[in-house]
Amino acid sequence: MVFKINISDKQGKSWKLELESEELIGRSLGEELSGKELLADLGDYEFIITGTSDKAGFASTNKVEGIGLKKVLLKYGKGLHKKPKGLKKTGKKPKGLRYRKTMRGKVLSANTVQINLKLKKQGTKHLKDIFQDQNKPKEAKKEKSDAEEKSE
């Protein structure tokens, strides 16, 4: 199973990684993850699983046990950012708004496609050195892709 992994660091930068690993199945939200389980270069890093999404786009929540889908009654906050008419730009949280929404359980399964990780412990090698191809400005990436097309 190929997972799309998003790693966010403390400076607000995010790094993307595609990984095929069966070791991540069975983990749950909020669980700590060693960098060795992802890549050998991330050996001394530690991450926390903050969220996931399945192949149909349903987000996971701690309110649902297991791996199944369930309709959960949500208040305004995580998983619900909808506002009633007339309160679009007031900046206030709506009072009494509840919404029933389908959510996936907190345990990662074969249906999971995307995993969001938060950096807990920094390693010796910086993430920008590990993911060098993601550091380049957009113009440099475009020039590189244009050069590859011309060579073909």
C-alpha positions in Angstrom: 0.0 0.0 0.0 1.4 3.4 -1.0 1.0 6.1 1.6 1.3 9.8 0.9 3.0 11.2 4.0 3.1 14.9 4.9 5.6 15.9 7.5 5.3 19.4 9.1 8.1 21.0 11.0 8.0 23.7 13.6 8.8 26.5 11.2 5.6 25.8 9.2 7.4 24.1 6.3 5.9 20.8 5.1 7.7 17.9 3.3 6.1 15.3 1.2 7.0 11.6 0.9 5.5 8.6 -0.8 6.2 5.4 0.9 5.1 1.8 0.5 5.1 0.2 4.0 3.0 -2.3 5.8 4.5 -1.4 9.1 2.3 1.7 9.5 -0.9 -0.3 9.3 -2.3 -0.8 12.8 -1.0 2.5 14.2 -3.4 5.1 15.6 -3.8 8.8 15.8 -1.6 10.5 18.4 0.9 7.7 18.4 4.6 8.4 18.2 6.6 7.1 15.2 10.3 6.7 14.8 11.9 8.1 11.7 13.7 4.7 11.1 10.3 3.2 10.2 9.9 5.7 7.3 13.4 6.3 5.9 17.0 5.4 6.9 17.9 9.1 6.7 15.3 10.0 9.3 16.9 7.7 11.9 17.0 10.1 14.9 13.7 11.9 14.1 10.5 11.3 16.0 7.0 12.1 14.7 3.5 12.1 16.0 0.6 11.0 13.8 -1.8 14.0 13.7 -4.3 12.9 11.0 -5.2 10.7 8.1 -7.4 10.5 5.2 -8.8 7.4 3.3 -9.2 6.7 -0.4 -12.7 8.3 -0.4 -11.5 11.5 1.4 -12.9 10.7 4.8 -10.8 12.1 7.6 -10.1 10.1 10.7 -11.0 11.1 14.3 -10.2 9.9 17.8 -13.9 9.7 18.5 -14.3 6.5 16.5 -12.5 3.3 17.6 -11.1 0.9 15.1 -10.8 1.3 11.3 -14.4 1.5 10.2 -16.6 4.4 9.0 -19.1 6.0 11.3 -21.4 9.0 11.3 -20.3 11.3 14.2 -22.1 14.3 15.6 -19.6 17.1 15.5 -19.5 20.6 17.2 -17.6 23.5 15.6 -13.8 22.6 15.6 -11.8 19.8 14.2 -13.6 18.2 11.3 -16.3 20.9 11.1 -15.6 24.5 9.9 -19.1 25.1 8.4 -20.9 28.3 9.3 -24.6 29.1 9.0 -25.8 31.8 6.7 -25.2 35.3 7.8 -22.1 34.5 9.9 -19.6 34.1 7.1 -17.3 37.0 8.0 -18.0 37.7 11.6 -15.1 35.7 12.9 -17.1 34.2 15.7 -17.8 30.6 16.3 -21.4 29.7 15.7 -23.3 28.9 18.9 -25.2 25.6 19.0 -24.2 24.4 15.5 -23.9 20.6 15.3 -23.4 18.5 12.1 -23.5 14.8 11.5 -20.5 13.8 9.4 -19.0 10.5 8.2 -15.6 10.0 9.8 -13.1 7.1 9.7 -11.7 5.4 12.9 -8.4 6.3 14.5 -6.5 3.2 13.5 -4.6 3.2 10.2 -5.7 0.5 7.7 -5.2 -0.5 4.1 -7.8 2.1 3.1 -5.7 4.9 4.4 -4.0 7.0 1.7 -2.7 10.1 3.4 -0.9 10.4 6.7 -0.1 13.7 8.4 2.9 13.7 10.7 4.1 16.4 13.1 7.8 16.7 14.0 8.4 15.9 17.7 12.2 15.5 17.8 14.7 17.0 15.4 17.5 14.8 14.1 21.1 15.6 13.3 20.5 16.0 9.6 18.1 18.8 8.6 14.9 17.9 6.6 15.9 20.3 3.9 19.1 18.3 3.3 17.1 15.0 3.2 14.4 16.3 0.8 16.6 18.4 -1.4 14.4 18.2 -4.5 11.5 19.9 -2.5 13.7 22.9 -1.6 14.1 24.5 -5.0 12.1 27.5 -6.0 9.2 27.0 -8.5 11.2 28.7 -11.3 14.1 26.4 -10.9 11.8 23.3 -11.0 10.2 24.6 -14.1 13.5 25.2 -15.9 14.7 21.7 -15.0 11.5 20.1 -16.3 11.8 22.2 -19.6 15.4 21.0 -20.0 14.3 17.4 -19.5 11.6 17.7 -22.2 14.0 19.2 -24.7 16.5 16.4 -24.2 13.9 13.8 -25.0 
